[in-house]
Amino acid sequence: MESSSALTLSQLPYVYSAIPSTNKNYHFWPARKQRNSQLSTRLQCNKMFVPGFGEASPEAKAAINLHNFFTYTAVKIVAAQLESYNPEAYIELMEFVGKHPLDDGDKFCASMFRESSRHKNLALRIMEVRSAYCQKDFEWDNLKTLAVKMVTDSNTRLMREYVSETSRAENEN
């Protein structure tokens, strides 16, 4: 019953047209005049323009986050390896992790390099694992599949909730 009240974007033709048109001028979006061929080429691109990112594209910002996440993942992998065959190094790594944030992977590794020669070796191992994981083990196709699925599922859930709320409100009135 609940699924019958859910709408997909394709079922909303008056709000979201199925075929995007580049000729529409929306009242909330300032009309642009084409000044040169470069602008013309850019406006006919099939990608969305994302305002407000200035210095980097959304993909570049995502890459920065992934880079830091790969450092975090490498620390977890190295820690698990050390825990089984070098408990002393494991303790040193965990103490270092407790004192230094992992939110910036490069700062973390740079700090580790400067701590001691033992920490330098740990930093080298973390960077080696980070690189290997990124290049060989991370499932890039799976990332895209999961991200698209999460967005689709979330949009569907939110639309269902909204339709359910509005139909209940209409029934109460």
C-alpha positions as CSV (number, residue, x, y, z in Angstrom):
1,M,0.0,0.0,0.0
2,E,2.8,2.4,0.9
3,S,4.7,1.7,-2.3
4,S,1.7,2.8,-4.3
5,S,1.9,6.3,-2.9
6,A,5.6,6.6,-3.8
7,L,6.5,8.6,-6.9
8,T,9.6,8.4,-8.9
9,L,11.1,11.4,-10.7
10,S,9.9,10.1,-14.0
11,Q,6.3,10.2,-12.7
12,L,6.7,14.0,-12.0
13,P,6.9,15.3,-15.6
14,Y,5.5,18.7,-14.8
15,V,8.1,19.3,-12.1
16,Y,11.1,17.4,-13.5
17,S,11.1,16.9,-17.2
18,A,12.5,13.6,-18.3
19,I,14.6,15.2,-21.1
20,P,16.6,18.2,-19.8
21,S,16.3,21.3,-22.0
22,T,19.1,23.9,-22.3
23,N,16.7,26.4,-23.7
24,K,14.6,27.0,-20.6
25,N,15.0,30.2,-18.8
26,Y,13.9,29.8,-15.2
27,H,12.7,32.9,-13.4
28,F,15.1,32.3,-10.5
29,W,18.2,31.8,-12.7
30,P,19.7,34.9,-14.5
31,A,19.7,34.5,-18.2
32,R,23.2,34.5,-19.8
33,K,24.1,35.8,-23.2
34,Q,26.7,33.8,-25.0
35,R,29.8,36.0,-25.5
36,N,32.2,33.6,-27.3
37,S,32.6,30.1,-28.5
38,Q,34.2,29.0,-25.3
39,L,31.2,29.9,-23.3
40,S,28.9,28.3,-25.9
41,T,30.9,25.0,-25.6
42,R,30.8,25.1,-21.8
43,L,27.1,25.7,-21.7
44,Q,26.3,22.8,-24.0
45,C,28.3,20.3,-21.8
46,N,26.3,17.4,-20.5
47,K,27.6,17.9,-17.0
48,M,26.1,20.0,-14.3
49,F,27.8,23.2,-13.3
50,V,28.4,23.2,-9.5
51,P,28.7,26.7,-8.1
52,G,30.5,27.5,-4.9
53,F,33.5,25.2,-5.1
54,G,35.9,27.9,-6.4
55,E,39.3,26.3,-6.0
56,A,38.4,22.7,-6.6
57,S,35.7,20.6,-8.3
58,P,33.4,18.4,-6.2
59,E,35.4,15.4,-7.5
60,A,38.7,17.0,-6.3
61,K,37.2,17.6,-2.8
62,A,36.0,14.0,-2.8
63,A,39.5,12.8,-3.8
64,I,40.9,14.8,-0.8
65,N,38.5,13.0,1.5
66,L,39.3,9.6,0.0
67,H,43.0,10.4,0.3
68,N,42.6,11.0,4.0
69,F,40.4,7.9,4.3
70,F,43.0,5.8,2.6
71,T,45.5,7.0,5.3
72,Y,43.0,6.0,8.0
73,T,42.5,2.6,6.3
74,A,46.2,2.0,6.0
75,V,46.7,2.8,9.7
76,K,44.0,0.2,10.6
77,I,45.7,-2.4,8.3
78,V,49.2,-1.7,9.7
79,A,47.9,-1.8,13.2
80,A,46.2,-5.2,12.7
81,Q,49.4,-6.5,11.2
82,L,51.6,-5.2,14.0
83,E,49.2,-6.5,16.7
84,S,49.9,-10.1,15.7
85,Y,53.7,-10.0,15.1
86,N,55.1,-6.9,16.7
87,P,53.1,-5.9,19.8
88,E,55.6,-3.2,20.9
89,A,55.3,-1.3,17.5
90,Y,51.6,-1.8,17.7
91,I,51.5,0.0,21.1
92,E,53.7,2.8,19.8
93,L,51.4,3.3,16.8
94,M,48.3,3.3,18.9
95,E,49.8,5.8,21.3
96,F,50.7,8.0,18.4
97,V,47.2,7.7,16.9
98,G,45.8,8.7,20.3
99,K,47.8,11.9,20.3
100,H,47.6,12.9,16.6
101,P,44.4,13.3,14.6
102,L,43.9,11.3,11.5
103,D,41.7,13.9,9.7
104,D,44.6,15.0,7.5
105,G,46.6,12.0,6.3
106,D,49.6,13.9,5.1
107,K,50.0,15.9,8.3
108,F,49.6,12.6,10.3
109,C,52.4,10.9,8.3
110,A,54.6,14.1,8.4
111,S,54.3,14.2,12.2
112,M,55.1,10.5,12.4
113,F,58.2,11.0,10.4
114,R,59.5,13.6,12.8
115,E,58.6,11.6,16.0
116,S,61.5,9.1,16.0
117,S,63.3,6.6,13.7
118,R,60.9,3.8,14.7
119,H,57.9,6.1,13.9
120,K,59.5,7.0,10.6
121,N,59.5,3.3,9.6
122,L,55.9,3.1,10.7
123,A,55.1,6.2,8.5
124,L,56.8,4.6,5.5
125,R,54.8,1.4,6.0
126,I,51.6,3.3,6.3
127,M,52.3,5.3,3.1
128,E,53.2,2.1,1.3
129,V,50.0,0.4,2.4
130,R,47.9,3.5,1.6
131,S,49.3,3.5,-1.9
132,A,48.9,-0.2,-2.5
133,Y,45.3,-0.1,-1.1
134,C,44.3,2.8,-3.3
135,Q,45.9,1.4,-6.5
136,K,45.1,-2.3,-6.1
137,D,42.6,-3.2,-3.4
138,F,40.0,-0.4,-3.3
139,E,37.0,-1.3,-5.4
140,W,36.4,1.9,-7.4
141,D,33.5,0.4,-9.4
142,N,31.8,-0.7,-6.2
143,L,32.2,2.8,-4.7
144,K,30.2,4.3,-7.6
145,T,27.6,1.5,-7.4
146,L,27.1,2.0,-3.7
147,A,27.0,5.8,-3.9
148,V,24.4,5.8,-6.7
149,K,22.4,3.2,-4.8
150,M,22.5,5.2,-1.6
151,V,21.4,8.4,-3.4
152,T,18.6,6.5,-5.2
153,D,17.4,4.7,-2.1
154,S,17.6,7.9,0.0
155,N,15.6,9.9,-2.6
156,T,13.0,7.2,-2.8
157,R,12.7,7.0,0.9
158,L,12.4,10.8,1.3
159,M,9.8,11.0,-1.4
160,R,7.7,8.2,0.2
161,E,7.9,9.9,3.6
162,Y,6.8,13.2,2.1
163,V,3.9,11.7,0.1
164,S,2.9,9.8,3.2
165,E,3.0,12.9,5.4
166,T,1.1,15.1,2.9
167,S,-1.6,12.4,2.3
168,R,-2.1,12.1,6.0
169,A,-2.4,15.8,6.4
170,E,-4.9,16.0,3.6
171,N,-6.9,13.2,5.1
172,E,-7.0,15.0,8.5
173,N,-8.4,18.2,6.9
